Amino acid sequence: MTDQRERPPHLDHRGFDWPPEGVNPFDRSFPQAGRFYWAHEQPSLLFPADQPPERTELARAIPMGYTTLLLMERAAVVTLGERNRRKWKHQAQNRSVGPYQEYQLIVPPDGPEEKYLMVGAAWPFEWAHRDAVRLGQLTGRVVLVCRVLSYESWH
């Protein structure tokens, strides 16, 4: 684990602190792809795919409100362009999931007033990865490549 003093400010988790044993989705040291929820323009913590949190806790952890709740799976974390990346095995569907493109790119906030930025990316994965590299070069930030597994109205 990286010492907090070495961690760039934009890698601090500013999302939902749930589930309790979860880790920051940008944490490259977590060995699995992992899954997380996305709502209100922010992520939950990452959890193992085979250990989903209790669904009964979800409404308390992520407040309902006119938003969409996405279940996402990490595919890669790209830093400093393609030279530093961590990729996880995932099962690509090569299709849209409802109104969402299969792959989404997430850039963490840098300043205290910023929010996470999530944008759709082309598939297959190689194209989404290419877009993540370019977005990282343009922003100078880490880019999370993830796959939309499901979505539902959350209000």
C-alpha positions in Angstrom: 0.0 0.0 0.0 1.2 3.5 -0.8 2.1 5.9 2.0 -0.6 8.6 2.2 2.2 11.3 1.8 3.2 9.8 -1.5 -0.4 9.4 -2.8 -1.5 12.2 -5.3 -4.4 14.1 -3.8 -6.7 13.0 -6.7 -6.4 9.4 -5.7 -8.1 9.9 -2.3 -11.5 8.2 -2.3 -14.2 10.8 -2.4 -17.1 8.4 -3.0 -19.4 6.3 -0.9 -17.4 4.7 2.0 -19.2 1.4 1.6 -18.9 -1.6 1.8 -16.9 -1.4 5.0 -14.1 -3.8 3.9 -13.9 -2.2 0.4 -11.0 -0.5 -1.2 -10.6 2.5 -3.5 -11.4 1.5 -7.1 -8.2 3.2 -8.2 -6.1 1.0 -5.9 -3.9 -1.0 -8.3 -2.6 -3.3 -5.5 -6.0 -5.0 -5.0 -5.4 -8.3 -6.9 -8.9 -8.8 -8.4 -10.8 -6.8 -10.9 -13.5 -6.2 -8.3 -16.8 -4.4 -8.6 -18.3 -1.2 -7.3 -21.5 0.8 -7.5 -21.8 4.2 -9.2 -24.5 6.8 -8.4 -24.7 10.6 -7.8 -21.4 11.0 -9.9 -19.3 9.0 -7.5 -18.2 5.4 -6.8 -18.6 3.1 -3.9 -15.6 1.2 -2.6 -14.5 -1.8 -4.5 -15.5 -5.4 -3.5 -14.6 -8.8 -4.8 -17.0 -10.1 -7.4 -17.6 -13.3 -5.5 -18.4 -11.4 -2.2 -21.1 -8.8 -3.0 -22.2 -6.7 -0.1 -25.7 -7.2 1.3 -28.3 -5.7 -1.0 -30.3 -4.7 2.1 -27.6 -2.2 3.1 -27.4 -0.6 -0.3 -30.2 2.0 0.2 -28.6 3.1 3.5 -25.1 3.3 2.0 -26.0 5.0 -1.3 -28.9 7.4 -0.8 -31.8 7.2 -3.3 -32.5 10.3 -5.4 -33.1 11.0 -9.0 -30.2 9.1 -10.3 -29.2 5.7 -11.8 -27.3 3.1 -9.9 -24.7 1.2 -12.0 -22.9 -1.9 -11.1 -19.4 -1.7 -12.6 -16.4 -4.0 -13.0 -12.8 -2.8 -13.2 -11.0 -3.7 -16.4 -7.8 -1.5 -16.1 -6.2 1.4 -14.3 -4.0 3.5 -16.6 -1.4 5.8 -15.2 1.2 7.8 -17.1 -0.2 6.7 -20.4 0.3 3.0 -21.4 3.7 2.7 -19.6 2.0 2.1 -16.3 -1.2 0.1 -16.4 -2.8 -2.6 -14.5 -5.3 -4.8 -16.4 -7.7 -7.4 -15.0 -9.3 -10.3 -16.9 -12.9 -9.6 -17.6 -15.6 -11.0 -19.8 -16.3 -8.3 -22.5 -19.8 -8.3 -24.0 -19.0 -5.9 -26.9 -22.4 -4.3 -26.6 -24.2 -1.4 -24.9 -25.9 -1.9 -21.6 -29.2 -0.1 -21.9 -28.3 3.6 -22.5 -24.6 3.1 -21.4 -21.7 2.1 -23.5 -20.2 -1.1 -22.2 -16.9 0.6 -21.2 -16.7 3.7 -19.1 -13.7 5.8 -18.3 -13.5 7.5 -14.9 -11.1 10.2 -13.9 -10.9 11.1 -10.2 -11.4 14.7 -9.0 -8.3 16.8 -8.5 -9.5 19.8 -6.5 -11.9 20.0 -3.6 -14.7 21.4 -5.7 -14.3 18.9 -8.6 -16.3 15.7 -9.1 -15.4 12.5 -10.8 -15.7 12.5 -14.5 -17.2 9.5 -16.3 -17.3 9.2 -20.0 -18.4 6.4 -22.3 -15.7 4.7 -24.4 -15.8 2.6 -27.6 -15.5 -1.2 -27.5 -13.7 -3.5 -27.8 -11.5 -3.2 -24.8 -8.5 -2.3 -26.9 -10.2 0.8 -28.1 -11.4 1.7 -24.6 -7.9 1.3 -23.4 -6.6 3.5 -26.2 -9.1 6.2 -25.2 -8.0 5.9 -21.5 -4.4 6.4 -22.4 -5.2 9.5 -24.4 -7.5 10.9 -21.7 -4.8 10.3 -19.1 -2.3 12.1 -21.3 -4.7 15.1 -21.7 -5.6 15.3 -18.0 -2.4 14.2 -16.4 -4.4 11.9 -14.2 -5.1 8.2 -13.6 -7.9 6.8 -15.6 -10.1 3.8 -14.5 -11.5 1.7 -17.3 -14.6 -0.2 -16.2 -17.4 -2.2 -17.7 -21.1 -1.6 -17.0 -22.7 -4.8 -15.7 -26.1 -3.5 -14.9 -28.1 -0.4 -14.2 -31.4 0.5 -12.4 -33.3 3.7 -11.5 -32.4 4.7 -8.0 -35.1 6.9 -6.6 
